[in-house]
Amino acid sequence: MQDISLNGSVKIGNKKPEIFSLADLEDFPEYTGPRINYDEYSTDKNKFSIGFASCLGLLLDCNHVYNQYIYLDDTKKIVRDLEKKVNTLHSFSKGSRFNSITRDGVNDFLNEFTADHRRPVRAHYNIMAWPDSGTDRKEVRNKVSTAIAKMDASPRVELVAGAQLYWAGIPGNQAELPINDTVLTFMDQAICFLNNETNYRDSKSPIGMKLGERLSGKPIHIDISDEPWEKGIINNRNKFILGPSGSGKSFFMNKMMSSYYDDGSHIVLVDVGYSYQGLCEKLGGYFFAYEEDNPIQFNPFFVESGDILDTEKKESLKSLLLSLWKKDAGNHTRSEYVGLSGSLKMYFEHLKTHPGLFACFDTYYEFTGNQYKAHLEKDKVREKEFDILNYLYNLKPFYKGGEFDYLLNAKENLNLMEQRFIVFELDNIKDHPILFPVVTLMIMEIFIAKMRKLKGVRKIIAIEEAWKAIAKEGMAEYIKYLFKTVRKFYGEAMVVTQDVEDILSSPIVKKAIINNSDCKILLDQSKSSTSIDQVAELLGLTDKEAQMVLSINKNNDPSLKYREVAILLGGVLSRVYRTEVSLEEYLIFTTEKSEKEKLFEYVDEAEGSYDIGLRNLAKDIRLGHTSL
């Protein structure tokens, strides 16, 4: 608490505010309007609109209060008083040209009131600004004067009425404002001076992520999933992320996925550029990637102890085996489906009576070639109904000693249902005719199993550029299914792409992804091959949203390292934020190859400890012992 002194001037504690007012016609600009251009965010082709008085609100970079008063007086009384004034001025007009000019001005006001049915009001505006400790009062005075001048108004320092203005500014005290400090104008002009912008506010939701407020960089807690869903702003939690190469979309995705993980979500990421390797290491997740000396491995036959082999799991296995046999899982006869189903049924029954047998493709193949083959011969199943030899021959490359014997016989990282962070890196196999379709099927099976079995837990599948290859492999229907269905299971499907044109190449995907993604996240589009008009048309952006997207990174603080991102929710709520992180987070999220390699050098020096290596590198950078 501090003492307030109103003796002649205003003083609060040791602070003495500078008070500026707009209270006379001579103070106001000749022209007003609902908006002005904000040059810092504008380009030659895109004019970024802000409120007419925004320069007195958030854009005024000092401690200040902007008081705005609009009084709705008795209109009939105002008109009577003005008409009386016109008559009086007319009587004295011959003796003074000034009276004649004033009479004409008042008469024009009355004519405009009558012709256009305008609402006359009395208005007053003032700014109370004070310096921080160490800030010069003159600097504050200059900032306020400059801000007022930007509206083509004339700044007037209050030297006498400061105490009265302070008193009238206390909530509930507005009637104490002296009437001689108001100006008569129309409502249309008066509301142009209202402050229409406000600061971003922290979400009250328990989940979400921290991003930076655009102007100041202040950390803001935002929820772009549950809170907008509960408020009816969005109808689904799916997200479409668009950003050209180098715009920082993978960096932002790392930030978002890290936050979702901290909130308890199960996350499946499909990538083609090793963008999430660092985050996966930090979180202790499973990272599946194909390397010659360490190829990608799964075990679709493994069933966790205490778990049951449900219909979903059986159908997933059948689809996988049919695709290995026929390439197209739909290219089979009824009898072939029955024969394959029988092999799986008998195999899992065989496992129950032989608890020492490890469930994997090898043991399934051996069982099918021996016990199940004998069973078919006993039942006299003809070759044209189920060609067991052809079936075994096509599956042999995946059996022990075959070209792909590693793929379906994993003995590690088996508990995928409980693992909350899983990354599938497909860069080395995205063009492989055998491995890619199989791995894609496995990914879909894993996520759908999580989606259906994990109750009350958020499930997220995020597909980076890999979605293009997935769609080509006949998996477009899977993507369509996910985007339409995942919301019913407290899930979110996300697609990350560089160019909207990629979406257009697949009509199914275009319809499914864009129409079922109420949250659109856009990064810097200045280097995009697609014009903002095309982007706006395809994504259904409003003019204001398109302006916001074009303003990204236009006025960044050069002393800080961050990028901006636009988050658009349901065409209703749109914001631009800073993606600004700590040094440690930057080292985890970076996708720059040289920076990632330096971090892993430190990890190797720390005997494989990612956390220790990360801390050591961050420490050395801060001390100036190394740089990125």
Sequence and secondary structure as in RCSB ss.txt:
>XXXX:A:sequence
MQDISLNGSVKIGNKKPEIFSLADLEDFPEYTGPRINYDEYSTDKNKFSIGFASCLGLLLDCNHVYNQYIYLDDT
KKIVRDLEKKVNTLHSFSKGSRFNSITRDGVNDFLNEFTADHRRPVRAHYNIMAWPDSGTDRKEVRNKVSTAIAK
MDASPRVELVAGAQLYWAGIPGNQAELPINDTVLTFMDQAICFLNNETNYRDSKSPIGMKLGERLSGKPIHIDIS
DEPWEKGIINNRNKFILGPSGSGKSFFMNKMMSSYYDDGSHIVLVDVGYSYQGLCEKLGGYFFAYEEDNPIQFNP
FFVESGDILDTEKKESLKSLLLSLWKKDAGNHTRSEYVGLSGSLKMYFEHLKTHPGLFACFDTYYEFTGNQYKAH
LEKDKVREKEFDILNYLYNLKPFYKGGEFDYLLNAKENLNLMEQRFIVFELDNIKDHPILFPVVTLMIMEIFIAK
MRKLKGVRKIIAIEEAWKAIAKEGMAEYIKYLFKTVRKFYGEAMVVTQDVEDILSSPIVKKAIINNSDCKILLDQ
SKSSTSIDQVAELLGLTDKEAQMVLSINKNNDPSLKYREVAILLGGVLSRVYRTEVSLEEYLIFTTEKSEKEKLF
EYVDEAEGSYDIGLRNLAKDIRLGHTSL
>XXXX:A:secstr
   EE SSS EETTB  EEEEE SGGGS S   SEEE GGG  SS   EEETTGGGTTTS SEEEEEEEEE   H
HHHHHHHHHHHHHHHHTTTT HHHHHHHHHHHHHHHHHHHHT  EEEEEEEEEEE  TT  HHHHHHHHHHHHHH
TT   EE SSSHHHHHHHTSTT GGGS GGG EEEEHHHHGGGS           SS EEEEETTT  EEEE SS
HHHHHTTS S   EEEE  TTSSHHHHHHHHHHHHHHTT EEEEEESS TTHHHHHHHT EEEE BTTB     T
T   TT    HHHHHHHHHHHHHHHHSSTT   HHHHHHHHHHHHHHHHHHHH TTS  SHHHHHHHIIIIIHHH
HHHTT  TTT  HHHHHHHHGGGSTTSTTTTTT   SS  TTT SEEEEE TTTTT TTHHHHHHHHHHHHHHHH
HHH TTS EEEEE THHHHHIIIIIHHHHHHHHHHGGGGTEEEEEEES HHHHHT HHHHHHHHHT  EEEE   
TT SS HHHHHHHHT  HHHHHHHHTTTSS  TTS  EEEEEEETTTEEEEEEE   HHHHHHH   HHHHHHHH
HHHHHTTT HHHHHHHHHHHHHHTS   
